């Protein structure tokens, strides 16, 4: 076999050539050995030889590379100045190609030679050689080839018998099995089998297997031809089949089962240990569909069992039902005569006890007086019975037989008392079913009825039931149960006289988390507490038993708090809350499988507690009332001071008795006491009367006596109706004396308009009359313009007395003159508040002038007697 190599010439830059081995070419270097395959488990050493005729370099300058990667120099070895070797202790790290290079002048690396190879293994010895003869058609041997070789490895199965030449079987699609076709093998002849494995790194042979092919045969499965159901054999099936091989005898395995079962039943091997082609299955269930399968092996047990045959199905014949149906009743309340409607219910017989197809039921009602039988196809019958004791029996009929009757007693109306439950009932899921157990106290029973229904079904509690024998203390509910549904389970103890007692329990086949959470709301909210109420999760959405609630609340500025609530509670009081604070609250309902959150609810606590507003209002009102009472008392105690600052005591001139002692002077206007003070919108002038006392000695005793009434009146506070002054009480008092007296006598509320100065008093004689003159004294009011200017002429009285003569009454000024002068002022030159004050002052003076002018004067300047009497009375 010619090989191909890659050569590198000794040039400054290497050039690659492909040449045959037979050609003789001188190279600058060579690598020995130059294998095509390298043993993976043996160390490999290669040598690079420098051709001195081509290159004058020392072997110490040789560099080895594996696929371009430099090999560590620790693996180098310089044999001499022209030979360098490299050793790979673990060829697993060796990758093709392997090259050697040399450093020439200028430290330039020049490749001298390179080789390509494959790292591989020799074949392992084939092991576990096994051969099987499939029926009489072919023989297949299998073996374990061992590790992959990474090379093309050839496997050959060698077999021969007697002195016949070896035959070879070469696998085509695999390296671990080969099939020999008949007649290349023969039964009843010992045959040797051996496997050889070979590749370029070596070869191996398996151990020799010597066997008679008849002893390693695996027959084909028998073919079932018929499965016979005979009426004469109600509990049996006859099986027929065809044997797969006739060269030797066989034995069999037969398995069978009801089609609804998962486990197979086996026919005892000793019953089928001989060669045959049929078998009868016995003790089968009547009217039950069975499936049957069969397999075979060489009769002496050598070789291999065949595969199981295809199943064949058949139904066994009908037989008499093994028992009557389970019967139960529903008795309505009796009428006035004791008659009652009774519904008789029974369970359809299962296939295992019906032993055939049930065609109808016979229901017999028997009392002391009569007996009635009804044939029905349903599983219930309703009838009206008398109050007597009745006996009911139900019989099931198939196509050939009748079942034993199932009996039930219906006691006389009112004969059964309501009995307290004597059972302790439990129910819980078990093995994906609902398990019910009870602890009976009474042994004299006829059995038990277990009744159950979906308690919260929308269409109502549609009951299902089953009967248990009196020896039973537990059972699985036989019916279609749904998860997440609450079932009300009742256990009835049946007494032999027909009466019963009942105990109930609730249970779930499988619990889950609630579908919805509880919805919470507030019942009452106060400042520091809140009463919460919630609507429990609807029963049909609980999906399990509610173990507890958790109530979680949180203030808008606080931490979250969680409370555990009993499942029976529907309200809870939160205390210790903050006033005027927003709270969020929600609840979670928990079952054993988890919880479901309800919606979040928010509320705000009150700003004031109950009664707090009322207390504030009441206390404020009480405080206000106290302050009012204190103010009233202060005002009462300081009424004079308040009167002085709020309304001063201004005398009314119209009520003055000054006319009693003033000289009679003609009035400027006619006085009419009944006239309106503001008639025609005019005002009288203010008159000032001056009395001049020229010579006090000129007063006679009679004059002085005539003044006593005046003195008396003035001493009583009525001498001066204008200002309440007491200066008029003494004709000898001076102005200064009056001031001292007035300061002691007058109150703080008195406003002094004028004083009367008396200079003398004379008898009223026709001759040498000296009139009394009133002059303005120290008034606290502003002076009128005409008072400041007395030199102006006064008004002339009615009698035409001359202007220069002394007048008893001297009008110094009128309000009209004063008002006219104020109006002459420019309004814009005065502040508004001053204008209002001046206007009010002018009105005030006008009123006082009118009051004085309206007094009627008598002769000698005295007031009329009628007026004096009136004023004296005042």
C-alpha positions in Angstrom: 0.0 0.0 0.0 1.5 3.3 -1.1 1.4 6.1 1.4 1.4 9.8 1.0 3.7 12.2 2.8 4.3 15.9 3.2 7.9 17.0 2.8 9.4 20.4 3.6 12.5 21.4 1.6 15.4 23.2 3.1 14.8 26.6 1.7 14.6 29.9 3.4 10.9 29.6 3.2 9.5 26.1 3.3 7.8 24.6 0.3 5.5 21.6 0.6 5.7 18.6 -1.8 3.7 15.5 -2.1 5.8 12.5 -3.2 5.6 8.7 -3.1 7.7 6.8 -0.7 9.5 5.0 -3.5 11.0 8.2 -4.9 14.4 9.1 -3.5 14.6 12.8 -2.6 17.0 14.4 -0.3 15.4 16.4 2.4 16.8 18.8 5.0 15.2 16.7 7.7 13.1 13.6 8.5 10.9 12.3 11.3 11.0 8.6 12.3 8.8 6.7 12.8 6.2 7.9 10.3 3.1 5.9 11.4 -0.4 6.2 10.1 -1.9 5.3 13.6 -0.6 6.0 17.1 -1.6 3.7 19.9 -3.6 5.6 22.4 -2.5 3.7 25.5 1.3 3.4 24.7 4.0 6.2 24.9 5.0 7.5 21.5 8.5 8.8 20.7 9.5 10.5 17.4 12.9 11.6 16.2 13.8 14.5 13.9 17.0 14.0 11.9 18.8 16.9 10.2 20.3 16.3 6.8 23.8 17.8 7.1 24.3 17.9 3.4 21.3 20.4 3.3 21.6 22.3 6.5 24.4 22.9 8.9 22.5 23.4 12.2 22.8 21.7 15.6 19.9 19.5 16.8 19.6 21.6 20.0 18.0 24.3 17.9 15.1 22.0 16.8 11.6 22.9 17.9 8.6 20.5 18.0 5.0 21.6 17.4 1.6 19.7 17.6 -0.9 21.3 15.4 1.0 24.5 15.5 1.4 24.6 19.2 4.9 24.3 20.7 5.6 21.2 22.7 7.2 21.9 26.1 11.0 21.5 25.9 10.9 19.2 28.9 9.8 16.5 26.5 12.8 17.1 24.1 15.9 15.1 24.1 19.0 15.8 22.0 20.4 12.4 20.8 23.4 14.0 19.0 24.2 17.1 17.1 21.9 16.0 14.2 19.1 14.1 16.0 16.4 15.5 18.4 13.6 13.3 19.9 10.3 14.1 21.6 8.3 11.7 23.8 4.5 11.7 24.6 3.8 9.6 27.7 0.0 10.2 27.2 -0.8 10.2 23.5 -4.3 11.5 24.4 -2.7 14.9 24.2 -1.2 14.2 20.8 -2.9 15.8 17.9 -2.0 15.6 14.2 0.1 17.0 12.6 3.5 16.7 14.4 6.3 18.9 12.9 9.9 19.7 13.7 11.5 23.0 12.9 15.0 24.5 13.3 16.2 28.1 14.1 18.5 29.3 11.4 20.6 32.4 11.4 18.6 35.5 12.4 16.4 33.3 14.7 14.2 32.4 11.8 12.2 29.2 12.3 12.3 26.8 9.3 10.1 23.7 9.2 12.1 20.6 8.4 9.5 17.8 8.3 5.9 16.9 9.4 3.8 13.8 9.8 0.0 13.1 9.9 -1.5 10.2 12.0 -4.6 9.0 13.8 -4.6 8.2 17.6 -6.6 5.0 18.0 -7.1 1.8 20.0 -6.9 -1.8 19.0 -10.2 -3.8 19.4 -11.2 -5.2 22.8 -12.1 -8.9 23.2 -15.8 -9.4 22.4 -17.7 -10.6 25.5 -21.1 -12.0 26.5 -21.7 -13.9 23.3 -25.3 -15.0 23.3 -27.3 -16.8 20.5 -31.0 -17.2 20.1 -32.9 -19.3 17.6 -36.1 -17.5 16.7 -38.5 -20.3 16.0 -37.0 -22.3 13.1 -36.4 -19.4 10.8 -33.1 -17.7 11.9 -30.5 -17.6 14.6 -29.1 -14.3 15.9 -26.0 -13.9 18.0 -25.1 -10.8 20.0 -22.0 -9.7 21.9 -20.4 -6.7 23.7 -17.8 -5.1 21.3 -16.1 -3.1 24.1 -14.6 0.4 23.8 -14.7 2.4 20.6 -11.4 2.0 18.6 -11.5 5.2 16.6 -10.6 3.0 13.7 -12.6 0.9 11.2 -12.8 -2.4 13.1 -14.2 -5.6 11.4 -16.3 -8.1 13.4 -16.9 -11.6 12.2 -19.2 -14.3 13.6 -17.7 -17.8 13.0 -19.8 -20.9 13.5 -19.6 -24.5 12.5 -21.0 -27.9 13.6 -19.4 -31.4 13.4 -16.7 -31.3 10.8 -18.4 -28.8 8.5 -16.2 -25.9 7.4 -16.6 -22.7 9.3 -19.2 -20.3 8.2 -18.8 -16.6 8.6 -21.4 -14.0 9.4 -20.3 -10.3 8.9 -22.5 -7.7 10.4 -23.7 -5.1 8.0 -25.4 -2.4 10.1 -24.0 -3.0 13.6 -20.8 -4.2 15.3 -22.5 -6.2 18.0 -24.9 -8.7 16.4 -25.3 -11.0 13.3 -28.1 -13.2 12.1 -27.6 -16.7 10.5 -30.5 -17.8 8.3 -31.8 -21.4 8.2 -30.5 -23.9 7.0 -27.1 -22.5 7.9 -27.8 -23.9 11.3 -29.5 -27.1 12.4 -31.4 -28.3 15.5 -30.2 -31.2 17.5 -26.5 -30.6 16.5 -24.0 -28.9 18.7 -22.7 -25.8 17.0 -19.7 -23.6 18.0 -19.9 -19.8 17.8 -17.0 -17.3 18.1 -16.6 -13.6 17.3 -13.3 -12.0 15.9 -12.6 -8.3 16.0 -9.7 -6.8 14.0 -8.3 -3.4 13.0 -4.8 -2.0 12.0 -3.7 -1.9 15.6 -4.5 -5.5 16.4 -7.2 -8.2 16.7 -9.2 -10.1 19.4 -11.4 -13.2 19.5 -14.2 -14.0 21.9 -14.6 -17.1 23.9 -16.1 -20.1 22.1 -19.8 -20.8 22.6 -20.9 -24.4 21.9 -24.7 -25.1 22.0 -27.5 -27.1 20.3 -29.7 -24.5 18.6 -32.8 -26.4 19.8 -31.9 -25.5 23.3 -31.7 -21.8 22.5 -34.9 -21.6 20.5 -37.5 -18.9 21.2 -40.8 -20.0 19.6 -43.2 -17.6 18.0 -46.3 -16.8 20.2 -49.2 -19.3 19.8 -52.1 -17.9 17.7 -55.4 -17.9 19.6 -58.1 -19.2 17.3 -61.2 -19.2 19.5 -62.6 -18.3 22.9 -65.9 -20.1 23.6 -68.6 -19.1 26.1 -71.0 -22.0 26.8 -74.3 -21.8 28.6 -73.7 -25.2 30.1 -70.6 -23.7 31.7 -71.7 -20.4 33.2 -68.4 -19.8 35.0 -66.0 -21.0 32.3 -64.4 -20.1 29.0 -62.7 -22.6 26.5 -59.5 -21.4 24.8 -58.2 -22.8 21.5 -54.9 -22.0 19.7 -52.4 -23.0 17.1 -48.8 -24.1 18.1 -46.0 -22.1 16.4 -43.6 -25.1 15.8 -44.0 -28.8 15.5 -40.3 -29.9 15.7 -40.5 -30.4 19.4 -43.1 -30.2 22.2 -44.1 -27.1 24.1 -45.5 -26.0 27.4 -47.6 -22.9 28.0 -48.5 -19.9 30.2 -52.1 -18.6 30.1 -53.2 -15.3 31.7 -56.6 -13.8 31.9 -58.5 -10.9 33.6 -61.8 -9.1 33.6 -61.5 -6.3 31.1 -62.0 -3.7 33.9 -59.2 -5.0 36.0 -55.5 -3.9 35.7 -53.9 -7.1 37.1 -53.6 -10.4 35.3 -54.5 -13.7 36.8 -52.3 -16.7 35.8 -53.3 -20.3 35.2 -51.1 -22.6 37.4 -48.1 -23.8 35.3 -48.6 -27.4 36.2 -52.0 -27.3 34.5 -50.4 -26.3 31.2 -47.0 -28.1 31.4 -47.8 -30.5 28.5 -48.1 -30.0 24.8 -51.7 -29.1 23.7 -53.8 -26.8 21.7 -56.8 -25.9 24.0 -57.6 -25.2 27.6 -60.7 -24.4 29.7 -60.8 -21.5 32.2 -63.0 -22.2 35.2 -64.4 -20.3 38.2 -64.9 -17.1 36.3 -67.4 -14.5 37.1 -70.8 -14.8 35.3 -71.7 -12.3 32.6 -68.2 -10.7 32.8 -66.1 -9.8 29.8 -62.6 -11.4 30.0 -59.5 -11.0 27.9 -57.0 -13.9 27.5 -53.4 -14.2 26.3 -50.9 -17.2 26.0 -47.2 -17.9 25.5 -45.1 -21.1 25.1 -41.6 -22.6 25.6 -39.9 -25.8 24.9 -41.5 -28.5 27.1 -38.3 -29.2 29.0 -37.9 -25.5 29.9 -34.8 -24.9 27.8 -34.5 -22.0 25.5 -36.6 -18.8 25.8 -40.3 -18.0 26.4 -42.1 -16.7 23.4 -43.7 -13.3 23.4 -47.3 -13.1 24.7 -49.9 -13.6 22.0 -52.5 -11.0 21.1 -55.4 -10.8 23.6 -58.8 -12.3 22.8 -62.0 -11.1 24.6 -65.2 -12.9 25.5 -68.2 -12.6 27.9 -69.1 -15.4 30.3 -72.7 -16.7 30.4 -75.4 -15.2 32.7 -76.1 -16.7 36.1 -78.5 -16.0 39.0 -77.8 -12.6 40.7 -75.8 -13.3 43.8 -78.0 -11.0 46.0 -80.8 -8.6 45.8 -80.4 -4.8 45.4 -79.7 -2.4 48.3 -83.1 -0.8 49.3 -83.8 2.5 51.0 -86.9 4.6 51.7 -88.1 8.2 52.0 -91.2 8.5 54.0 -93.3 11.7 53.9 -95.2 13.1 56.9 -98.5 11.2 57.5 -101.9 12.9 57.0 -104.7 13.0 59.6 -105.5 9.4 59.0 -101.9 8.2 59.3 -101.5 7.5 55.5 -98.2 8.5 54.1 -96.4 8.7 50.7 -93.4 6.4 50.6 -90.7 6.4 48.0 -88.8 3.2 47.7 -85.3 3.5 46.2 -82.8 0.7 45.3 -79.4 0.5 43.8 -78.8 -1.1 40.4 -76.8 -4.3 40.9 -73.2 -4.2 39.8 -71.9 -6.5 37.1 -70.1 -8.6 39.7 -73.3 -9.4 41.6 -75.9 -9.0 38.8 -74.4 -12.0 36.9 -76.3 -10.8 33.8 -78.2 -7.9 32.3 -81.0 -6.8 34.7 -84.2 -6.4 32.7 -86.7 -5.4 35.4 -87.4 -5.2 39.1 -90.3 -6.7 41.1 -91.4 -4.5 44.0 -93.8 -6.1 46.5 -95.6 -4.2 49.3 -97.2 -6.4 51.9 -99.3 -5.5 55.0 -101.5 -7.6 57.2 -104.5 -6.9 55.0 -103.1 -7.1 51.5 -100.1 -7.6 49.2 -99.2 -5.8 45.9 -96.5 -6.4 43.4 -95.3 -4.0 40.7 -92.8 -4.6 37.9 -90.7 -1.5 37.1 -87.6 -0.8 35.1 -86.5 2.3 37.1 -84.7 2.2 40.4 -87.4 3.9 42.5 -91.1 3.6 43.1 -93.5 5.9 45.0 -96.7 4.7 46.6 -99.2 5.8 49.2 -99.4 3.4 52.2 -101.7 3.1 55.2 -100.6 3.7 58.7 -100.1 -0.1 59.3 -96.8 -1.9 59.3 -95.6 -2.6 55.8 -92.9 -4.9 54.4 -91.2 -4.1 51.1 -89.2 -6.6 49.0 -87.4 -5.8 45.7 -86.3 -8.6 43.3 -84.0 -8.1 40.3 -84.5 -10.2 37.1 -82.1 -10.9 34.3 -82.8 -12.9 31.1 -82.8 -16.3 33.0 -82.8 -15.9 36.7 -84.2 -13.8 39.6 -82.2 -12.5 42.5 -83.0 -13.2 46.2 -85.4 -10.5 47.5 -84.1 -7.5 49.3 -86.5 -6.7 52.3 -87.2 -3.4 54.1 -89.5 -2.7 57.0 -91.7 0.4 57.1 -92.9 0.9 60.7 -96.3 2.0 61.8 -96.9 5.8 61.7 -95.7 7.5 64.8 -94.2 4.3 66.3 -90.6 5.5 65.9 -89.3 8.2 68.2 -86.6 10.5 67.2 -83.4 8.9 68.5 -80.3 10.7 69.5 -77.3 9.8 67.4 -75.2 7.0 68.9 -72.4 7.3 66.3 -69.2 9.2 66.2 -68.7 9.9 62.5 -65.6 11.1 60.8 -64.9 11.7 57.1 -61.7 12.7 55.3 -60.0 12.1 51.9 -58.0 8.9 51.6 -56.4 7.4 48.4 -58.1 10.0 46.3 -61.5 8.9 47.7 -63.7 10.0 50.6 -63.3 7.7 53.5 -66.1 7.5 56.2 -65.7 5.8 59.5 -67.9 5.5 62.6 -67.9 3.9 66.0 -71.2 2.1 66.6 -72.5 1.8 70.2 -75.4 -0.6 69.4 -74.7 -4.1 68.0 -78.3 -5.1 67.4 -78.5 -3.5 64.0 -79.7 -4.5 60.6 -77.1 -2.5 58.8 -76.1 1.1 57.9 -77.2 3.5 55.2 -74.6 6.1 54.1 -76.2 9.1 52.5 -74.4 12.1 51.0 -75.0 15.2 48.8 -73.4 18.4 47.6 -74.6 20.6 50.4 -74.4 23.9 48.6 -75.4 22.8 45.1 -77.5 25.4 43.2 -80.1 22.8 42.2 -80.4 21.5 45.8 -79.0 18.6 47.8 -79.5 15.7 45.4 -78.7 12.7 47.6 -76.8 9.6 46.8 -76.5 6.6 49.2 -75.1 3.2 49.7 -75.8 0.4 52.1 -73.2 -1.3 54.4 -73.6 -4.4 56.4 -74.0 -4.3 60.2 -70.4 -5.5 60.7 -68.9 -2.5 58.8 -67.4 0.4 60.7 -65.8 2.3 57.7 -66.1 2.5 53.9 -65.3 4.5 50.9 -68.1 6.5 49.3 -69.0 4.8 46.0 -70.1 7.5 43.7 -68.9 10.4 41.6 -67.4 13.0 43.9 -66.0 16.3 42.8 -63.1 18.2 44.4 -63.7 21.6 46.1 -67.3 20.6 47.0 -68.6 20.3 50.5 -70.5 17.1 51.0 -73.0 16.5 53.8 -72.6 12.9 54.9 -75.3 11.2 57.0 -74.9 7.7 58.6 -78.1 6.0 59.5 -78.2 3.1 61.9 -80.9 0.7 60.8 -82.7 -1.2 63.5 -84.5 -4.4 62.8 -87.9 -2.9 63.6 -87.4 -0.4 60.8 -86.5 2.6 62.9 -83.2 4.5 62.6 -80.9 7.1 64.2 -78.7 9.4 62.2 -75.4 11.3 62.6 -74.0 13.8 60.1 -70.6 15.2 59.2 -69.3 17.5 56.5 -66.2 16.7 54.4 -64.3 17.6 51.2 -62.8 15.2 48.8 -60.1 17.8 48.0 -59.8 21.3 49.5 -58.4 24.3 47.8 -58.0 28.0 48.4 -61.2 30.1 48.5 -62.4 31.6 45.2 -63.0 35.0 46.8 -61.9 36.7 49.9 -64.1 38.3 52.7 -65.3 41.8 52.0 -64.9 44.0 55.1 -66.7 47.3 55.9 -67.1 49.5 59.0 -70.1 49.2 61.3 -69.1 52.1 63.6 -66.1 54.5 63.5 -65.0 56.6 66.4 -61.9 58.6 67.2 -59.8 55.9 68.8 -61.6 52.7 67.6 -63.6 51.2 64.8 -65.9 48.2 64.6 -65.4 46.2 61.5 -67.9 43.8 59.9 -67.3 41.4 57.0 -69.4 39.2 54.9 -68.2 35.6 55.2 -67.0 33.8 52.0 -70.1 32.2 50.4 -70.2 28.5 51.1 -70.1 27.5 47.5 -66.9 29.5 47.0 -65.0 28.5 50.2 -63.5 25.4 48.5 -62.7 24.0 51.9 -63.2 24.5 55.6 -62.3 28.1 56.7 -59.6 27.6 59.4 -59.2 31.3 60.3 -59.3 34.8 59.0 -56.4 37.3 59.1 -57.2 41.0 59.5 -54.5 43.3 58.3 -54.8 47.1 58.8 -52.3 49.9 58.3 -52.4 53.6 59.0 -51.4 56.0 56.2 -48.3 56.9 58.2 -47.7 53.7 60.3 -46.7 50.1 60.1 -48.9 47.1 59.1 -50.6 45.0 61.8 -52.0 41.6 61.2 -54.5 39.9 63.5 -55.8 36.3 63.5 -59.6 36.0 63.7 -61.8 33.1 64.6 -63.7 31.7 61.5 -67.0 32.0 63.4 -66.7 35.8 64.0 -68.2 38.3 61.7 -67.0 41.5 63.4 -64.0 42.8 65.2 -63.2 46.0 67.2 -60.0 47.8 66.4 -58.9 49.8 69.4 -55.9 52.1 70.0 -56.3 53.9 66.7 -55.2 57.5 66.0 -57.8 60.2 65.5 -58.5 61.8 62.2 -56.3 59.1 60.4 -56.8 57.2 57.2 -56.6 53.4 57.6 -56.6 50.7 55.0 -57.8 47.2 55.9 -58.3 43.9 54.2 -59.0 40.3 55.2 -57.7 36.9 54.1 -59.7 33.7 54.4 -57.5 30.5 54.9 -58.2 26.9 54.3 -55.7 24.1 54.8 -54.5 24.8 51.2 -53.9 28.5 51.5 -55.6 31.9 51.6 -57.4 34.3 49.4 -57.3 38.1 49.8 -60.4 40.2 50.0 -60.7 43.7 48.6 -59.0 46.6 50.4 -61.2 48.9 52.4 -60.3 52.4 53.7 -61.8 54.5 56.4 -60.9 57.6 58.4 -61.3 57.9 62.2 -63.2 60.8 63.6 -61.5 64.0 64.6 -63.5 64.2 67.8 -64.6 61.5 70.1 -68.2 60.9 71.1 -69.4 63.7 73.4 -66.3 65.7 72.8 -68.0 68.3 70.6 -70.9 68.6 73.0 -68.5 69.1 75.9 -66.7 71.8 74.0 -70.0 73.6 73.1 -71.4 73.3 76.6 -68.1 74.4 78.2 -67.9 77.3 75.7 -71.5 78.3 76.5 -70.9 78.1 80.2 -67.8 80.2 79.9 -69.6 82.7 77.8 -72.4 82.9 80.3 -70.0 83.4 83.1 -68.3 86.2 81.2 -71.6 87.8 80.5 -72.6 87.6 84.2 -69.2 89.0 85.2 -69.7 91.8 82.6 -73.1 92.6 83.8 -71.9 92.8 87.4 -69.0 95.0 86.4 -71.4 97.3 84.5 -73.8 97.4 87.5 -70.9 98.2 89.9 -69.4 100.9 87.6 -72.6 102.3 86.2 -71.7 105.9 87.0 -68.4 105.6 85.2 -70.0 104.0 82.2 -72.8 106.6 82.2 -70.1 109.3 82.1 -68.3 107.9 79.1 -71.3 106.6 77.2 -74.2 109.1 77.8 -73.5 112.2 79.9 -76.3 113.8 81.9 -77.5 116.6 79.7 -80.3 118.7 81.3 -83.5 119.4 79.5 -84.0 123.2 79.3 -87.7 122.8 78.8 -88.0 121.4 82.3 -85.8 124.1 84.0 -87.3 126.3 86.7 -85.1 129.2 85.8 -88.1 131.2 84.9 -89.2 131.3 88.6 -86.5 133.8 89.4 -85.5 135.4 86.1 -87.0 138.8 85.1 -90.0 138.9 82.8 -88.8 139.6 79.4 -90.9 139.6 76.3 -90.4 136.4 74.4 -89.2 136.5 70.9 -91.7 133.8 70.0 -95.1 133.0 71.3 -94.8 130.1 73.7 -97.1 127.2 73.2 -96.4 124.2 75.4 -98.4 121.9 73.2 -96.7 123.0 70.0 -94.4 120.7 68.2 -90.8 121.5 69.1 -89.8 121.4 65.4 -92.8 123.1 64.0 -92.3 124.6 60.5 -88.8 123.2 60.7 -87.5 126.3 62.6 -85.4 126.5 65.7 -85.6 129.1 68.5 -82.5 130.9 69.4 -80.5 130.1 72.5 -81.0 132.9 75.1 -78.5 133.8 77.7 -79.8 135.7 80.7 -77.5 137.7 82.8 -78.5 139.1 86.2 -76.2 141.8 87.5 -76.0 142.3 91.1 -74.8 145.9 91.4 -75.4 146.4 95.1 -76.1 143.5 97.3 -77.2 145.8 100.0 -80.0 147.1 97.9 -81.9 143.9 98.5 -84.6 144.3 101.1 -85.8 141.7 103.4 -88.8 141.2 101.4 -86.7 140.7 98.4 -84.6 138.2 100.2 -87.6 136.4 101.5 -89.1 136.2 98.0 -86.0 134.4 97.0 -86.2 131.7 99.6 -88.4 129.5 97.5 -85.8 129.8 94.8 -83.1 128.9 97.2 -85.0 126.0 98.5 -85.5 124.7 95.0 -81.9 125.2 94.0 -80.7 123.5 97.1 -82.8 120.5 96.1 -81.1 120.3 92.8 -83.8 122.1 90.8 -82.4 125.7 91.0 -80.8 125.3 87.6 -82.6 123.1 85.3 -79.9 123.5 82.8 -76.8 122.3 84.5 -77.9 121.2 87.9 -75.8 124.0 89.5 -76.4 125.1 93.1 -74.8 128.5 92.7 -78.3 130.1 92.5 -79.0 129.1 96.1 -77.0 131.9 97.5 -77.1 135.5 96.2 -73.8 136.2 97.8 -71.7 133.5 96.1 -69.2 134.6 93.6 -68.1 132.8 90.6 -65.1 131.3 92.3 -67.2 130.2 95.2 -69.6 128.5 92.8 -66.9 126.6 91.2 -65.7 125.3 94.5 -69.2 124.2 95.5 -69.9 122.8 92.1 -66.8 120.7 92.2 -68.0 119.1 95.4 -71.6 118.7 94.6 -71.9 117.9 90.9 -71.5 114.4 89.5 -69.1 113.3 86.9 -72.0 113.1 84.4 -73.0 116.8 84.8 -72.3 119.2 81.9 -72.3 122.9 83.0 -73.9 125.3 80.5 -74.1 128.5 82.6 -74.1 130.0 86.1 -76.3 132.7 87.4 -74.7 135.6 89.0 -76.9 137.7 91.2 -75.6 141.2 91.9 -78.6 142.4 93.7 -82.3 142.3 94.1 -84.7 145.1 94.5 -88.3 145.5 95.1 -90.4 145.8 92.1 -91.1 149.5 92.1 -92.2 151.5 89.2 -89.4 153.8 89.5 -85.8 153.3 89.3 -86.1 149.6 88.3 -82.7 148.0 88.1 -83.2 145.0 85.9 -81.4 141.7 86.6 -78.9 140.8 84.0 -77.9 137.2 83.2 -74.4 136.9 81.9 -72.7 133.8 80.5 -70.5 132.1 83.0 -67.9 129.3 82.6 -69.5 127.0 80.2 -67.8 123.8 79.0 -69.5 124.1 75.6 -67.9 126.1 72.7 -68.8 129.7 72.6 -71.2 130.8 70.0 -70.2 133.5 67.6 -72.6 136.0 68.9 -71.6 135.3 72.5 -68.0 136.2 71.7 -69.2 139.5 70.3 -71.7 141.0 72.9 -71.4 144.4 71.3 -73.6 143.4 68.5 -77.2 144.6 68.9 -79.7 142.3 70.3 -83.3 141.7 69.1 -85.9 144.2 70.1 -88.7 143.0 72.3 -92.3 143.2 71.3 -93.0 146.5 73.3 -90.4 148.4 71.2 -88.1 149.2 74.1 -85.0 151.1 73.0 -81.9 149.2 72.0 -79.6 150.9 74.5 -81.7 150.2 77.6 -81.0 147.4 80.1 -83.0 144.3 79.2 -84.2 141.7 81.5 -83.5 139.1 78.9 -80.8 139.6 76.5 -80.6 137.3 73.5 -76.9 137.2 72.5 -77.1 134.7 69.7 -79.4 132.5 67.5 -78.8 129.1 66.0 -79.5 130.4 62.6 -76.7 132.9 62.9 -74.3 130.2 64.0 -75.4 127.7 61.4 -75.2 130.3 58.7 -71.7 131.1 59.6 -70.7 127.4 59.6 -72.2 127.0 56.1 -70.1 129.9 54.9 -67.0 127.7 55.5 -65.6 125.9 52.5 -66.5 122.2 52.9 -63.4 121.0 51.4 -61.2 122.8 54.0 -62.6 120.7 56.9 -62.2 116.9 57.5 -65.4 114.9 57.0 -65.6 113.8 60.7 -65.3 117.5 61.8 -68.0 118.5 59.5 -70.3 115.9 61.0 -69.5 117.0 64.5 -70.1 120.7 63.8 -73.5 119.8 62.2 -74.5 117.8 65.2 -73.4 120.6 67.6 -75.5 123.2 65.7 -78.6 121.0 66.0 -78.0 120.6 69.7 -77.8 124.3 70.4 -80.9 124.9 68.4 -82.9 122.5 70.5 -81.7 124.1 73.7 -82.6 127.6 72.4 -86.1 126.5 71.5 -86.6 125.0 74.9 -85.6 128.2 76.7 -87.6 130.5 74.5 -90.8 128.5 75.0 -91.0 129.3 78.8 -93.8 131.9 79.4 -92.5 134.8 81.4 -94.6 136.8 83.7 -94.3 140.4 84.8 -90.9 141.5 86.2 -89.2 138.7 84.3 -90.7 135.9 86.4 -92.1 132.7 85.0 -95.7 132.1 85.0 -97.1 130.6 88.1 -98.5 127.6 86.2 -95.1 126.9 84.8 -93.5 127.3 88.2 -95.9 124.8 89.7 -95.2 122.4 87.0 -91.4 122.7 87.3 -91.6 122.6 91.1 -93.4 119.3 90.8 -90.8 118.0 88.5 
